[in-house]
Amino acid sequence: MVDRHNLIFIMTDHQRADSIGMIQDGKEVTPNLNKFAKQSVRFTRAYNTCPLCVPARTAIATGENPISNGVVLNKGQRAKNCKTVHEYLYEAGYRVGHVGIHHIMLEPDLKDRIKFTTWVDDNSYFEYASDRGIDMNRSSLDEREIEELHGCKYEKKRYSNARTSVWSYTLESFKDNYFCSNAVEFIKQNYNKDQPFALFLYFWAPHPPLKVPEPYASKFDPLNLNLPQNVGKFSKNLPLSRFKSVPVQLAQGLTMEEWRNVWAAHLGLVNLADEAIGRILKTVEQMGIDDDTMILFTVDHGDHLGQHNMYQKMEMYEQAIRIPLLFKVPGVAPKEFDMLVSHLDILPSILDLLNIEVTHPFEGVSLKHAIIDGISSGDRYIYCQYSGNPQIGDIRRAVITQQYKYIYDGTIYRELYNLKTDPLEMNNLADEPNYRDIINKLHQQCKNWGERSGDWVDY
């Protein structure tokens, strides 16, 4: 077998791209990822395929966008004729481990497709927690009832709200620390010079509900946080349909004091995940396998945290769809790129960097030349979609360029933002006559992508 690096693929949930390098209350929010970023190839303009957990994760695993693979919702859909990165690595001779939440929806199921050396998921944690008397039921206090568009009508649905509280059990029994301990054991037990391993580690934090264990619950003083200027503020010329969206309803009525508490709790969970990631990195260092191991970090999507007066994800603003993407490849010098890249680039890049030859025509592109040779790709369009959560509902289609973001919702309502002059996306230019040509061009690009992907939306 060709000599290949081990792979450690790390992902968190709801972590914003701007968390890396962020200083709040005089402290680094992600000290371990900050150090890791300085050792890595960092893509600062990376975007997901969907601001929703299951579609985003399934797209990463298969290399196909949600519309193409058929998984656009969080429930009820499974990709069938798609091969995953786990399968490619297993067939190339890797020992493959899954540790963490399981939000990759396939038929047959991912865990049944190959013989995983280790499989630890939410069910594993539930058994662990039950044995220790940990109540896993979500309290109604941590939920908010909203009205969500399901098909052609609005129906009541409950989502995690913005309430903050303290986790009342031991720190080591918190879900992400449980996952981290299992991941460390996998690395220690499966390192073998004669056979590489691939660990896929999917953390839950900082996903709501915002129940945070100490000392993380008290780590960031809400009064000492520097919040973005558009927390609690809507964009200018925002289409009326957006005011009925799930993120707006979840944010309704929250005060600035409450938003500060939300940020403090969210940052505490980000810091907790960062320390768990630090344990993984330290394990690799202590075992002396840095030169044999490629490590990748990304997230599924971010969180508005009050920006645009929205909470959670499910819209196309930078806080929800822009994601961190870091590759640490043995022997490769650190670099930073601001070129546009996508979640869909991850699978072809992993295979290319690990010398696994595949003839499948992926929508994404390999980033190997950028990572290894420092060659930045030219201008490209990045596409993102949202189609509802449990059922088809609110429609969002976005196309992103270096300067602009265009958002279409399948009706007459559109948004256009100049990301260079308006990075907070507070001035919708869609109705400005001077931008008509740009709107038409980007709408056509969006339509072309939809046709290639098999989109059902009327453009």
Buried (B, 14 or more C-beta within 10 A) or exposed (E): EEEBBBBBBBBBBBBBBBBBBBEBBEBBBBEBBBEBBEBBBBBBBBBBBBBBBBBBBBBBBBBBBBBBBBBBBBEEBBBEEBBBBBBBBBEBEBBBBBBBBBBBBBBEEBBEBBEBBBBBBBEBBEEBBEEEEBEEEEEEEBBBEBEBBBEEEEEEBEBBBBBBBBBEBEEEBBBBBBBBBBBBBBBEEBBEEEEBBBBBBBBBBBBBBBBBBEEBBEBBEBEEBEBBEBBBBBBEBBBEBBEBBBBBBBBEEBEEEBBBBBBBBBBBBBBBBBBBBBBBBEBBEEEEBEEBBBBBBBBBBBBBBBBBBBBBBBBBBBBBBBBBBBBBBBEBEEBEBEBBBBBBBBBBBBBBBBEBEBEEEBBBBBBBBBBBEEEEBEEEBBBBBBBBBEBBBBBBBBBBBBEBBBBBBBEEBBBBBBBEEBEBBBBBBBEEEEBEEBBEBBBEBBBBBBEEBEBEBEB
